[in-house]
Structures are given as structure tokens and as C-alpha cells.
Amino acid sequence: MTTTNTSHRIRYEVCVDSAAGARVAQDAGAHRVELCSALFVGGVTPSAGLIEATVAAAPAIGVHVLIRPRGGDFIYDDDEIRIMVRDIETAAALGAHGTVIGALTAEGDIDTPTVRRMLTAAGGLSVTFHRAFDMARDQFAALKEVVALGVHRVLTSGGESTALEGAPRLAELIRAADNRVVIMPGGGINARNTQRILRITGAQELHFSAGTTVDSPALHRNPRPAMGGSLRNDEYRRRVTDRSAVDGILAAARAARELE
């Protein structure tokens, strides 16, 4: 199953966890960033200070803020829902251009009342439904729900570990969406697979992290303690957004258009 309409202008969203990462994305030519913290657990809501700094650091592109109070599943209690609503209001007040939200029921359906509350809090902000969509029991039923709710785009890997693995499903979702909502592939996208994903899906937008790790500047190091649990990062390695990786993905996407 192949879709060949890649001649349209692709829009790029880079997942970042710092103001510096947003600046890299802006300078490379991305259209917006998804701002998160704790990418090791799939991302959680960034602090107010980080949102404010990122909006200031990358004024030429959109800053969309992930709203997720914790890692783990997407089934939220009343306290967590109140937290998410307040975080959306805070992000809007700090100048964010969009929010990235999602919630499911225990049965794997879209939690419509919770999503509706978050949409109300978002007001005029652009709203993306995040990869909770990949955990829905029926993605096509979920698509109907988010369209009816008025979400602007859906970030998804097509229900698979990566967008390349889920590309056939992504193509089906894009056709089913019929321009009522943007289906934005994300998950494991890099310079090597970008062209193939675009050719199969015909997607109009791409989401990727383009991250790498760099060594800490710390001169004194104590290798014994760690700040996390048994599953943890190296305390002396830091994640950063890699300009060369962003450039590589954008170049691959441009090449895909030129091949049409």
C-alpha cells in the first residue's frame, strides 16, 4: 500500500526538552516544537519556567506544550484531570501556541469528558491528541471521536512501536481522516526512514525528536549514587537536540518531494 502524494509542503515538529533544543529546531527550519520534560518516560508536562523560556528562545516557531502529569497509562483520576486543566491554562498564559493532550478510559476508548474539559481550557490554542491514541483499542473509532471533539491533529505511530512499522495503518488513518484532522506520524523517525514513511503515508506533517546524548561538563564525578531508580540514565550524560539530525530529516523529506 503506497501513497505517492508527497509534493505538498511538509510541516515539521521537533520534540524538545529545553529552550536550547527549541532554538536548534527553529534555526534548522522546523515549524514548531512539542515541549516536554522527562522524555525517558515518554514525556511529562514541563515547568512554567521552561515554557516561558522556550517561548522566548524560539519566537519564530510554535511552541506546543505536552500536558501529561506522569508517566504510565493515560487513565486519569480527578486530581490529575484538575492538574492537567490548570497546566493548560498556565501554558496558555505563558504564551504557548498549542497543547498536546490525551486521555483514555480503562476499556481503551477516548475519555471524551476529560478531553472535552481540556479542550475548553485550551480555548483558541491548537490542540494535538498525543500517542495515547496508539493505545486505543480501535484507532478508527478513536479517530471518529477526536474529529467530533474538534482536535486539530493526532500524533500517532499507527499503533506500532515506530512510524515506519505503522506506516500502512497511518496511510489508512490519513484517508479516513479525509482532511478533517491532521494525522501526524511520529515514533522513530530519522533521516534513513523519512522518505519511505512519506511515500507510504502521504503525510503532511512529521514529528521527531532528533536527540542525542552528550557528556556532562562535570569535572568531579561520583559514580556510586544515582538520582533515579533501578531503571535510570547515566547521571553524567545529557540529552540534547541534535542540529545535524534535524537537518538530515528535513533534507530527506525535501528529497522525497523532489523525487515525485
Secondary structure, 3 states (H helix, E strand, C coil): CCCCCCCCCCEEEEEECCHHHHHHHHHHCCCEEEECECHHHCCECCCHHHHHHHHHHCCCCEEEEECCCCCCCCCCCHHHHHHHHHHHHHHHHCCCCEEEECCECCCCCECHHHHHHHHHHHCCCEEEECHHHHHCCCHHHHHHHHHHHCCCEEEECCCCCCCCCCHHHHHHHHHHHCCCCEEEEECCCCCCCHHHHHHHHCCCEEEECCEEEEECCCCCCCCCCCCCCCCCCCCCEEEEECHHHHHHHHHHHHHHHHCC
